[in-house]
Amino acid sequence: MGMVDVKVPDIGDFKEVEIIELLVKPGDTVKLDQSLITVESDKASMEIPSSHAGVVKELKVKIGDKVAKGSLVLTLEEGDSAAPVATEPAPPAVSAPVPAPSAPTPVSAAATAPAPALSISAEGTRAKHIPTAALEPLPASGPKPHASPSVRKFARELGVDLTQVGGSGPNGRILHTDVQNYVKTALAGGSAAGAKDTGAGLGLLPWPSLDFSKFGETELLPLSRIKKLSGPNLHRNWVMIPHVTQFDEADVTELEEFRVTSNEALAKAGKGQSPAKLTMLAFVIKACVAALKKYPAFNASLDATGENLILKRYYHIGFAADTPNGLMVPVVKDADQKGVAQIAQELAALSAQARDGKLKPADMQGASFTISSLGGIGGTAFTPIINAPEVAILGLSRSSMKPVWDGKQFVPRLMLPTSLSYDHRVIDGAMAARFSVYLVEVLADLRKTLL
């Protein structure tokens, strides 16, 4: 019987890797090649095996430490008494599934119950419904959580403790969808139990509570009803949807000239009446309809399972309306069947109803795509939050004159900034870029919609 130092073996080209999991503790009996710790680089995770069999006497590392080849992991006491029990299974490797242990082990129903077959990429591109039982926390005495590096990173970004998440993958492996459904369950259940306010359901630190009056004068201003209602929805959408935003600029010089002259002509034809003015938003809605027809994935929603895309054959465009109590989103129905003048009239009517608090529920339902325009206020770009269950939203900022090179010289052009946020589970970067490029081309010349 003797003491042995167990060190990190050759781990390839990695100079230093971070310890993300301790698989043993002092007093545990380990056998040759049993996994001791899990380390993670920026591209992969791996388990470090034991070079000897025996009883763990002292751990020399902790979670978060950086190790390399030759780093001391633990000290081990060798001997016959340290021989492992034959029926005790080794922890399953992260890199590949292993057969189920021959002897029963005390694991939760989440690890033993048959999980639905999943087809999911390493990026977790589809959210699936997982039974509630599969999300019950694992007991402290159960197996360590096993997940890929991308899942661990995803969980860290959301503040989720993976030991509280049941894995639905092979041999209890935790998938992206397990983390997503855990967050969804925590948010849904937390609002009744107060977890939403404290962040306890997601394993977050408590929200800081300070007596601000000791620093100076304060005033308590309750949130408006609209903000109280929209806040949880925005929170859910931001947490549950992997947002990416594509920025671009549209040359709307000719379009603005056409808009101004058209308004002058309409004013003359009105003979004293005041018809609704054509706004840039009305033209953008028509341009968006053309882009949605060309790229139908943007006019869609994921179904409840996250395995199918529901393509919509209607074009109901929501738009953010600024009101004294907060933003509201009325919907222009069947925008593809209406001209710019009719759309402008509906925009004016719906905006007025929103400001007066007279919008009906039906006026704010059914949108398949949303536009958030801040052009009347200012700014150059922003990241609009997708309005679930939609998969994209377009942001508009204030247009401005800029010098643009035409191949021979710089000429002044009116440029409209656009910000397209999209759900990366449904839309990839290439498709988003194509949609954005086509949209700005249409805004530069609406005749493209006739092709």
Secondary structure as UniProt FT lines:
FT   STRAND          3..7
FT   TURN            12..13
FT   STRAND          17..22
FT   TURN            26..27
FT   STRAND          29..30
FT   TURN            32..33
FT   STRAND          35..40
FT   STRAND          45..49
FT   STRAND          54..59
FT   TURN            63..64
FT   STRAND          66..67
FT   TURN            69..70
FT   STRAND          72..77
FT   HELIX           80..82
FT   TURN            86..87
FT   HELIX           109..112
FT   TURN            122..123
FT   HELIX           132..135
FT   TURN            140..141
FT   STRAND          146..147
FT   HELIX           149..158
FT   HELIX           162..164
FT   HELIX           170..172
FT   STRAND          173..174
FT   HELIX           176..193
FT   HELIX           195..198
FT   HELIX           200..202
FT   HELIX           212..214
FT   HELIX           225..240
FT   STRAND          243..251
FT   HELIX           253..270
FT   TURN            271..272
FT   HELIX           280..294
FT   HELIX           296..299
FT   STRAND          300..302
FT   TURN            304..305
FT   STRAND          309..311
FT   STRAND          317..319
FT   STRAND          321..323
FT   TURN            324..325
FT   STRAND          326..328
FT   STRAND          331..332
FT   TURN            333..334
FT   HELIX           335..337
FT   HELIX           340..355
FT   TURN            356..357
FT   HELIX           361..364
FT   STRAND          369..373
FT   TURN            375..377
FT   TURN            388..389
FT   STRAND          392..396
FT   STRAND          400..405
FT   STRAND          410..423
FT   TURN            424..426
FT   HELIX           429..444
FT   HELIX           446..450
//
